[in-house]
């Protein structure tokens, strides 16, 4: 167990698939941070690599057999009025797996007939994936599934075209907000539940999620400086990206009492290429990664060989936390579970 000394830098990054697409639009300018001054912290964090795990591999339904009250008419995030009359065949598509996870957690998993690649928990394994290449939705493949409603949002680059194509085919398309934050979780869950005609199940899921988030925050040590946590996306040693404001990871890090290293270093983009010098100067106390991303660089030993990593406080103490790609930034129905698992792993709590 090591007591950290965190430092504040002067102003001056799927899911495997979740972030792969985002990287295409990230800033390629290397991060360069200025010199930093020491600021003692009483936060005590366990050394060594750890994996944050959820208590259940699958989302736990709040109701095993909710009865949809239909028809229902909703206003979508893109300001359309959509009437849903049947939820017996649902297709859920977004970059994060948020909607597919919500459908299962609301108790309608048996009705899901098509999913995105980020909806990857065991109970969804047999459901067809209709996002080719990760985030490109195939309209013909979706139509072939005969969906009675499609849930999606602008986190998919083809969302607008897809909506037009499916609407022209007579399929109700409910689009939600593409923003993913802990604060926006309740509204997002209620919107999905309302569109599926099960608002009571949505209220129950929100209550459960809020309780879990509160439990995660209760695990944060009081009256201590916040550990600096860098969310690093990797796909091999040639692609290392640091999360910044709006990455989604920043919101999760804040919830568990951390300070997002990219934001603290002055990033303005959600994802930014990182130089070894910038990584060293940003001085992360903890590196947070997706499990597949960590494996792609050769695990912790391989990560330590990447220039700059071993020269950070996180690298020196091998303080790396990984979490399943389909869970870490999924947001929505599993936000509370993720926050609790991450807080317990971060602070070494049972």
C-alpha positions, 0 to 999 in steps of 0.5 A: 500500500502506497500513500501518494503524493499527487501533483497539479499540472499547469494548463498547457484521449469502445469500449473497445469499439466505443473509443475506436471510432472516437479516435478517428475524430480525436486531436492528433496534436501531442499533449504537452503539459508544463512543469508541475509542483508537488501537492501532498495527498493523504490518499492511500491506494493499493499498488499493483495491477487490478481488474475491476469486475461487476458482480454479474456478467449480465445486467440484472433485470429490475422486473422479470416480466414487465407489461408494456403499456402501448401505444406510446408517443415520444419526442426524440432527441432529434425533435421527431414525434414517434409512436411505438405500438409494438416492442416485441422485436427491438433493435438497440444500436449505439457506440457504447452498448447503452441501449441494449444493456438498458433493454435487458435491465428493464426486463425486455431482453427476450425482445431484443433481436438486433444489437451493436457490437458493444452490447457484449455480455453473455446473455446477448451473445446469440443476438445478431450484431448489425453494426459492421466494422464496429459502428456502421449500422447496416440498414438492410440487415436491420430491416431483415430482422423485422424490428418493431422499434429501433433505439439509437443515437448520434454516437453512431456516425451513420445515425441520421442516414439510418434513421431516414432509411428505417423511417422510410421503411415504416419502422419507428426509430427512437433516437436518444442523446449521444452524451454519456455522463453519470449525471445524465444516466437517470434521464437516459434510462427513463427515456428508454423505458418510456419509449418501450411503454414500461415507465414503472420499470424505468423508475425502478431501474433509476432508483437502483442505479442511484443507490449504487452510485451513492454507494460508490461515492460513499467508498471515496475517502473523505478529506483527502486529495483526489488521485489523478487517474488517466484513462488510456485507450490502446490498440497496440503500442502504436495507438495510445490515446488519453481521455479528456473532457467529454470522453465519458471516462472523466465523468466516471472518474469524478464519481469515484473521487478521482481527478481526470488526468487529461482534463487536469493537464489542460486537454480540450478534446475528448481524446488526444494523442499522447507523447511520452513526455506529456504522459510523464509530466501529467503524472497520473497516479493510476492508469485506467484501461479497457481489458482488451486494450491492455491485452493489446499492448502485452498486458501490464509488462508490455505497457511498462515498456511503452516510453514514459509509462514506467516514469509516472507514479502509476507506472512505477507502482504498476498501479493499472486498473482495467475493466471489460471493454463492454462495461467500463464506458457503457453507461446507463443501466450499469453505471452504478455497478461500474462505479461501485466496482471501480471505487472498490478496486481503486481504494482496495475496499471489499 
